[in-house]
Structure formats: structure tokens, C-alpha cells
Amino acid sequence: EPRVSRVTGADGSQWDATFLFAWDPDGHLLEINQPQRSARAARPASKGPCGEHEIVRGYTDGRYGQLHWHRARPADGALDAPPLLLFHQTPLSGRMFAEVLPCLAQGREVYAIDTPGYGESDPSPEPTDIGGYAAAIADFVETLDGPVDLLGYHTGVLIAVELALLEAEKVRALTLVAVPLLTESQRAAYQPERTVFEEDGSHLVEMWRSSWRVRDPGQSIGQVARIVAEKQRAGERAWWAGPAIYGYPLADKLPKLRHPVLMIRPADALWEHTGRAAALVPGSSLVDRDDWKYGFFDAAPGDFASLVLDYLDELPAQP
């Protein structure tokens, strides 16, 4: 009998459709479906300082539930470069790339992906390691055609590295920004800091003050407010990525990379770490930007995008 089911499109949109399945006399299975929706209106393109782009949100089913992402693509639909995947710092989300996302979408699709358990992505049943995060995103990579480029920031660096090793044939190049190459003593001394909520909201005040204290001078108060809001989305699970970060043997992983690697060193707490990391990756390129503080994705999106795209556009189309 015909039945109605919910369908999720490639861009994350959902609609109902009536399905009927039947076997023909030769044993072939036939599917007939009728979408229960009117023709979808064209998405309006937004025009910003980096040109006109279509920006959408979507979900992809994965091993831990749904993986949430934002995608930007040129309004004219012209794509001549591999997709670029962005991985965020924790406990933030892909929204930390909101300003730079369209600037990077020049001739390519760009996806800002929420790590499982952060932003609006479903969490794993229990805390996982970097391998678990990377495997969940590998499920998403398998839905894309051709090679992909990866860009990670802080925690996102570790996920990008692990994903590149896991999907070596699918990844073309990596951009690693502020690399958390921890010393063995730092890793050994780590103690998980569980999320603590105070009845008087003082934990929110401290979150605001710490975010405001390290902001980039070019960051607006509204942009800082967005960052603080994203820090709260993970709730009691905000600490889950901590053990994964400190348990990840990055010093052992970096020398195994065989992809082109660009490392960008902004003026944050990982300045020395990033310099040491560059020495472990044969043939990597290191760019110092001591004028970029925390929040430079908001403060200097065009400059950052130009640096990354100039590098990527010089690479061969295939890995």
C-alpha cells in the first residue's frame, strides 16, 4: 500500500512524500513517489563584502545521529575547486566561522560543521576520542563527490589531522590554524574540568569576561556575544572534548601526513605550539600573523580567506 514518509534533501530541507513499491513480472522492484510539496522557491542570495553567496543550514544522518552544518556557495553556482570543510574550536560550533564562511566560498562550497555534541549536532552516547569525532565526520565526507580540503582551528586541527589520515585518498590539503601540540607533561597533568552552573549566573559573567578579555580589537560586541552563546550550547557536555584533546598523540600523527599543509600562527596561547608543529610536518608552510588575536575570523575575514585561498588555488585539483 502507498505510504507517506519524511524525506531529507541534500541541503537539509525536509518534506513529505508518498511512496509506492511494486515488483514487476520480471522481478524488478519499481518505486513511484510523489512529493507532497509545491515547487521550492529559489533561495535568495545574500550580498556581503565578499560577494553574493547562497548560505544554507542542513543536517546529515550519521553514526551519532544528525550532523549539523552551514554551507556557503557562490550565488552563480560556479564551482571549480574542491569543497572546503571547516572544523571549530570547542566548546564553540561552526557559527564561529559565520563571517569568514562566504569569503572562503570563492569557486567552491564551504561547510562549517558542528562537531558531534557541539552546536546543533547530536552527541555521541558517551565521551569519545578524536578518532570518534573524525569517523563521524568521515561519514559526511563520503556523501561528497571528489576530493575535499580541510581547515581546522584549535580542537578542529586534531579532527582535521585524524580525518586526513583516515581518509587519505579523499583529502587534498589541510590548513591548520593555531595547532595544539601539547607537551607530554601537559598531557599527563590534564584533569577534566566538569561544567559547573551557578544559580546566580556568575558562570555566565565569567564566560563573558574571559571572552571579552581576549577578543580581537576588530571584533564587535555583538560578535563576542555570539561566541559566548555558542559556548553554552553544549551544556553539561561542554567538557567532553577535553580528554579527547589531551589524549590525542598529535606529535606522532603529524609526521604521517602526506598532504600539502599550510599552518597559520595567530597571536594566541598556541603560538609556540604551532611553531613546533610545523617542524614535524615535512614540506609544510608556516605563516605568522602576530596581528591576529582571538576572534580574527570575525575581525579579518577577507584577509584570512585570501591567505587560505591563495594557498589552495595553487594546488593540483586532485590529491
Secondary structure, DSSP 8 states (H G I E B T S, - for coil): --EEEEEE-TTS-EEEEEEEEEE-TTS-EEEEEEESS--------EEETTEEEEEEEEEEEETTEEEEEEEEEETT----S--EEEE--TT--GGGGTTTHHHH-SSS-EEEE--TTSTTS---SS---HHHHHHHHHHHHTTS-S-EEEEEETHHHHHHHHHHHHTTTTEEEEEEES-----HHHHHH---------TTSHHHHHHHHHHHHTB-TT--HHHHHHHHHHHHTTGGGTTTHHHHHHT--HHHHGGG--S-EEEEEESSTTHHHHHHHHTTSTT-EEEEETT--BTHHHH-HHHHHHHHHHHHTTS-S--
